[in-house]
Amino acid sequence: MKYIILAEVRENYPSLIKSDSVYNDYVSKKSMLDFCDALNKIGYNCTFLGGIKELFHLYQSKTDISDIIFINYNYGLPAAYKRTQCPTLLELMKAQYSGSDPFTSLLVNDKEYSKRVLRSIGISSPDSILIFDIDNIGEKLVAQNIMPPFVVKPNCEGSSLGITDDNLCDNFKKVENVAKNLLKDFSEVIIEKYVPGYECTVWVIGNPDKFHLVAPLLISQNENFYFKRKIFTMQDKANKVRRYALPNGILSNEIIKQIKQISKSIFIELGLRDYARFDFRITDNKIFFIEANALPIFSKTSEIGQITKLYNISYENICSLLIQTINERLMTKTN
């Protein structure tokens, strides 16, 4: 069996911030080549193909792909709902591939509707409204009893796209101004109640019948773990201001256990496959789901790199777990 990695790469797109290096919401080519090299070192036959254009060429040429498993880390060409492009094309090709299907990719990329699904099974998240224009924003928030402070952000984007420090708003007028600016570039905007607390991100590798890795990480800045007033922006991520730590000793064992169990429940309820990442805020021992990512960046410089250090798991072992997870699901499907 051959493995082919699919990804649009950061270097092929403009930088979204002022920086000495290119930074946007795509993965770096080096990260994908590191992943490919690691898989080859541990005995898998792996190559990096490229993105949508390269995959579409395979589709047009009717290449035999019966002995190929595609590892999808492709965010898609710039467009609304771009993360559904690759799984949709792979479905048309009747390909074997990793990651979530087109519907789940679309659902998870929609912050508001994924929260609504999870609220239906009792998972808490900040109160929020979805807007498409700025008409009567204050009245809509008051009607839902959502009071300042607020976070305003694009509803269907990841990687903190469109988020600056100004997106944390203390009054209705500022909410209206920020939402007006965002709606120039994004068709949907979510306004949610800001939740202070500990920020936790959880990487999951596995499937409902067997979870291989459920790894919570707490995020800090300047040795501060509890955020009374802070959102992380794209600039913050590019400048790597965040630091990571194990939650042990900061959160109680019971809360950590709950975070892991909630992560598994979210994975199952949203219909995710193979891998995902979830973000939470924890305040007064209450866990609030913030958002999910069906296609989290897999790199030595992202959360995966921190997991290798903090959980004492080699990068190669995590790569192996990922392939094992994909193979287990695809073999079960075949059988």
C-alpha positions in Angstrom: 0.0 0.0 0.0 1.2 3.5 -0.9 0.5 6.7 1.1 0.2 10.1 -0.5 0.0 13.3 1.5 -2.2 16.0 0.2 -1.8 19.7 1.3 -1.9 23.2 0.0 1.2 24.7 1.5 1.8 28.0 3.2 4.6 29.2 0.9 2.3 29.3 -2.2 0.0 31.9 -0.6 0.3 35.5 0.6 1.2 36.2 4.2 -1.9 37.4 6.1 0.2 39.3 8.7 3.3 41.5 8.7 6.2 39.2 9.4 9.6 38.3 8.2 8.3 34.9 7.1 5.1 33.9 5.3 2.2 33.1 7.7 -1.4 32.2 6.8 -3.9 29.5 7.6 -2.1 26.8 5.5 0.5 24.3 6.7 4.1 24.7 5.8 5.6 22.5 3.1 8.4 21.6 5.6 5.9 20.2 8.0 4.4 17.9 5.4 7.9 16.8 4.2 8.9 16.0 7.8 5.7 13.9 8.1 6.5 12.1 4.8 10.1 11.4 5.8 9.0 10.1 9.2 6.6 7.6 7.6 9.2 6.4 5.2 11.7 5.9 8.1 9.3 3.7 9.9 8.6 1.5 6.9 5.7 3.1 5.0 5.9 4.0 1.3 5.0 7.6 1.4 5.2 10.6 -1.0 4.0 14.2 -0.9 1.8 15.0 -3.9 0.6 18.6 -3.4 -2.8 20.2 -3.3 -6.1 20.3 -5.1 -4.6 21.0 -8.6 -2.3 17.9 -8.3 -5.1 15.8 -7.0 -7.4 17.0 -9.8 -4.8 16.0 -12.3 -4.9 12.4 -10.9 -8.7 12.5 -11.2 -8.6 13.7 -14.8 -5.9 11.2 -15.9 -7.9 8.3 -14.4 -4.8 7.1 -12.6 -5.2 3.7 -10.8 -5.4 4.6 -7.1 -6.6 1.2 -5.8 -3.3 0.7 -3.9 -3.2 4.3 -2.5 -4.3 5.8 0.8 -4.5 9.6 0.6 -3.5 11.4 3.8 -5.6 14.5 3.7 -4.1 17.6 5.2 -5.4 19.8 2.4 -7.3 23.0 3.5 -8.4 23.6 -0.1 -8.0 26.5 -2.6 -9.0 29.9 -1.2 -12.9 30.0 -1.2 -15.8 29.8 1.2 -16.0 26.3 2.8 -12.7 25.4 1.3 -12.0 22.5 3.6 -14.7 20.5 1.9 -13.0 20.6 -1.5 -10.5 17.8 -1.0 -12.8 15.2 0.7 -15.4 15.9 -1.9 -13.0 15.3 -4.8 -11.6 12.2 -3.0 -15.2 10.9 -2.7 -15.7 11.5 -6.5 -12.6 9.5 -7.1 -13.8 6.7 -4.8 -10.5 7.0 -3.0 -9.4 5.6 0.3 -8.4 8.7 2.4 -7.8 9.9 5.9 -9.9 12.3 7.9 -13.5 13.4 7.9 -16.0 13.2 5.1 -17.3 16.3 3.2 -20.4 16.7 5.4 -18.5 16.5 8.7 -15.8 18.8 7.4 -18.5 21.3 6.5 -20.3 21.0 9.9 -17.2 21.2 12.0 -16.0 24.3 10.1 -19.3 26.0 11.1 -18.7 27.1 14.6 -22.3 28.0 15.4 -23.9 24.9 14.1 -21.4 22.5 15.6 -22.1 24.1 18.9 -25.8 23.7 18.4 -25.3 20.0 17.7 -23.2 19.6 20.9 -25.6 21.6 23.1 -28.3 19.1 22.1 -26.3 16.4 24.0 -25.6 18.6 27.0 -22.1 19.9 26.2 -21.8 23.5 27.3 -20.5 26.3 25.1 -20.7 30.1 25.3 -24.0 31.6 24.4 -23.8 33.0 20.9 -25.7 34.4 17.8 -25.0 34.1 14.1 -25.3 37.2 12.0 -25.2 38.0 8.3 -25.7 41.8 8.6 -25.4 44.4 11.3 -29.1 45.2 11.7 -30.2 45.3 15.3 -27.2 43.4 16.7 -27.7 44.9 20.2 -31.3 43.9 20.3 -30.6 40.4 19.1 -27.9 39.9 21.9 -30.2 41.4 24.6 -33.1 39.1 23.4 -30.8 36.1 23.9 -29.6 37.6 27.3 -26.0 37.7 26.0 -24.2 40.5 27.8 -20.7 42.0 27.4 -17.9 41.1 27.0 -18.2 39.5 23.6 -15.9 37.7 21.1 -16.7 38.5 17.5 -15.2 36.2 14.8 -15.8 34.7 11.4 -18.1 31.7 11.7 -16.5 29.4 9.1 -12.8 30.0 9.4 -10.0 28.5 11.4 -6.5 29.4 12.5 -7.7 32.6 14.1 -8.3 34.1 10.7 -9.8 37.6 11.0 -9.1 37.8 14.8 -7.2 40.7 16.4 -7.3 42.0 19.9 -10.2 44.3 18.8 -12.4 41.3 18.4 -12.8 41.1 22.2 -15.5 43.7 22.8 -16.8 45.4 26.0 -19.9 47.1 24.5 -22.6 46.9 21.8 -21.1 49.7 19.7 -17.8 48.0 19.4 -19.4 44.7 18.6 -21.3 46.5 15.7 -18.1 48.1 14.4 -16.0 44.9 14.5 -18.9 42.8 13.0 -19.3 45.4 10.2 -15.6 45.1 9.3 -15.6 41.3 9.4 -18.7 41.1 7.2 -16.7 42.9 4.4 -14.6 39.8 4.1 -16.7 37.0 5.6 -20.3 36.1 4.9 -21.1 34.8 8.4 -20.0 36.2 11.8 -20.5 34.7 15.2 -20.8 36.8 18.3 -20.4 34.8 21.5 -20.2 35.6 25.2 -16.6 35.8 26.3 -15.7 33.1 28.9 -12.6 33.8 31.1 -10.7 30.9 32.4 -8.1 28.3 31.5 -7.6 27.6 27.8 -7.2 23.9 26.9 -6.7 22.3 23.5 -7.1 18.6 23.0 -5.6 16.5 20.2 -7.4 13.3 19.4 -6.2 10.4 17.2 -8.5 7.5 16.8 -12.0 6.5 16.0 -15.1 5.7 18.1 -14.2 2.1 18.5 -10.6 2.8 19.6 -9.0 6.1 20.7 -5.2 5.9 20.5 -4.5 9.4 21.8 -6.5 12.0 23.7 -4.0 14.6 24.8 -5.1 17.8 26.6 -2.7 20.7 26.7 -3.1 23.9 28.7 -2.1 27.1 27.1 -0.3 29.9 28.8 1.2 33.3 28.0 3.9 34.9 30.1 3.5 32.1 32.6 -0.2 33.0 33.0 -2.7 30.1 32.6 -5.9 31.8 33.7 -7.1 34.4 31.2 -9.5 37.1 32.6 -9.4 39.0 29.3 -7.5 37.4 26.4 -8.2 35.9 23.0 -5.4 34.5 20.8 -5.0 36.2 17.5 -3.3 35.1 14.3 -0.5 37.5 15.1 -0.1 35.7 18.5 0.1 32.3 16.7 2.6 33.5 14.2 4.8 35.0 16.9 4.4 31.8 19.0 3.5 33.7 22.2 1.6 30.7 23.5 3.2 28.1 25.7 1.9 24.6 26.5 1.9 22.5 29.6 0.2 19.4 30.9 -3.0 20.2 32.8 -1.9 17.9 35.8 -1.4 20.0 38.9 -3.2 23.0 37.5 -6.6 21.4 36.8 -8.1 18.7 39.1 -7.9 15.1 38.0 -11.7 15.0 37.8 -11.8 18.0 35.4 -9.0 16.4 33.2 -11.0 13.2 33.1 -14.1 15.1 32.1 -12.2 17.0 29.4 -11.0 13.7 27.9 -14.5 12.2 28.0 -16.1 15.3 26.5 -13.5 15.2 23.7 -14.4 11.6 22.9 -18.2 12.5 23.0 -17.6 15.5 20.6 -15.6 13.3 18.2 -18.4 10.7 18.1 -21.3 13.2 17.9 -19.9 15.3 15.1 -19.0 12.2 13.1 -15.2 12.9 13.0 -12.7 10.4 11.7 -9.1 9.6 12.5 -8.0 12.9 14.0 -9.3 16.2 15.3 -8.5 19.0 17.8 -10.9 20.7 20.2 -10.6 24.0 22.1 -12.1 24.6 25.5 -12.3 27.2 28.3 -12.5 26.0 31.9 -13.9 28.4 34.5 -15.2 27.6 38.0 -14.8 23.9 37.2 -17.1 24.2 34.3 -15.9 23.1 30.8 -17.0 25.2 27.8 -16.5 23.9 24.3 -15.3 26.7 22.0 -14.7 25.1 18.6 -13.5 22.0 16.8 -11.0 21.4 14.0 -11.4 18.4 11.7 -8.0 19.2 10.0 -5.6 20.4 12.7 -2.1 21.2 11.5 0.2 18.2 12.0 3.7 19.5 12.5 6.7 19.4 14.9 6.2 23.1 15.6 2.5 22.9 16.4 0.6 21.1 19.2 1.9 17.8 18.0 5.5 18.9 18.7 4.4 19.8 22.2 2.7 16.5 22.8 5.9 14.7 21.8 7.8 16.6 24.6 5.2 16.7 27.3 3.7 13.2 26.9 7.1 11.7 26.1 6.0 10.2 22.8 8.3 10.3 19.8 7.2 12.1 16.7 7.7 8.9 14.7 5.4 7.0 17.2 2.7 9.6 16.8 3.0 9.3 13.0 2.7 5.6 13.4 -0.4 5.9 15.6 -2.0 8.1 12.9 -1.4 5.6 10.1 -2.5 2.7 12.4 -5.8 4.6 13.1 -6.4 5.2 9.4 -5.7 1.6 8.5 -7.9 0.2 11.2 -10.9 2.3 10.0 -10.4 1.5 6.3 -9.9 -2.2 6.9 -13.1 -2.3 9.0 -14.9 -0.5 6.2 -13.6 -3.0 3.7 -14.6 -6.0 5.8 
